[in-house]
Amino acid sequence: MTSKKTAKIHFADNSQCVDFNTGCHSLLDCLEQQQYEIPFQCREGYCGACRATLVAGQVTYNEEPLAFVRDGEVLLCCCKPDGNITLNLK
């Protein structure tokens, strides 16, 4: 993998936008590097604490989460954006 920026993460509740770097393991890691405080516990898709609403775009999961994920939700700890996305962090 390269360190090329491949996607933009937009936030539905404000006009902020951050770049997702392909060197990041997950959306959670990327947002933490950008100084966002995201609630989490397991970092592996078990607990659902890092749940967010995917307003637009698509993600791919590093591994299928074990926590229940409703339509329109994502677990930030175990997914990456598949192109530009818009999130609501709740």
N, C-alpha and C positions, 0 to 999 in steps of 0.2 A: 504494500500500500504506500501511497505517496502522502505528502502533507497538503495536497491540493484541496482547496475549499470547494466542495461539491454541492452544497445546498445552503439555503437561507432558512432560518427559523424565525418566523414572524409571530408576534404575540397579539392575540385578538383583543385584549383589553387595553392596549396602548399602541403607540406607533414604533415601538422598539423592534429591532431585528438583529440577530446575531448569525455569524457564519458557522456552519458545521464543518469541522475539519476531519478528514477521513482518518486521521490518527486517533480520534476519540473512539473509545469502545462502545459508547452509547450516548443517547441524548442527555441522560443524567450527567455523565462525565463532562460532556461539552458545556452544559449550562453551569456546572460547578466551576469549570475553568474560567467562565465569563463572570464569576462572582454572584451567580444566582443561588439563593438558598432554597433548595428543593427538599421537601420531606421525603425520607427514605428509611428503610430498615435493612432489607435483605440484599439488595443489589442483584438479585437473580430471578425476579419475577414470581416469587412465592407469596409475598405479603400484600402487594397492591398499594403500599403507602405512597408510591411515586406516581399514582394515577393522574392523568391529565386528559383533557378533551382535545381530540384532533379535529379542528374546525375545517381544515382544507389540506389536501395532499395525502400522501401515503407513507407508511413506514414499513420496514422489514425487521423482523425479530431475529436477534442473534440466536436465540433459542426460544421455543414456544413457552410462554409464561404458564405457570401453574395456577396463579391467581385468576379469578373470574374477571374477564374483560368484556364490558358491554360494547355494543356497536357504537362507534364514535369515540371510544376511549383508547388510550395507549398507556403502557407502563414504560416510563422513561428510562428505567434502569436496564432494560434488555432489548431496546430497539434503536434503529438508526433511520434517519429520513431517507426516503426514496425520491429525491428531488426536493424542491421547496415545499415547506409545510407552514401551516398556521396552527398555533396551540393556544389553548386557554388553560393556564396553570391552576385555575380555581382560586 
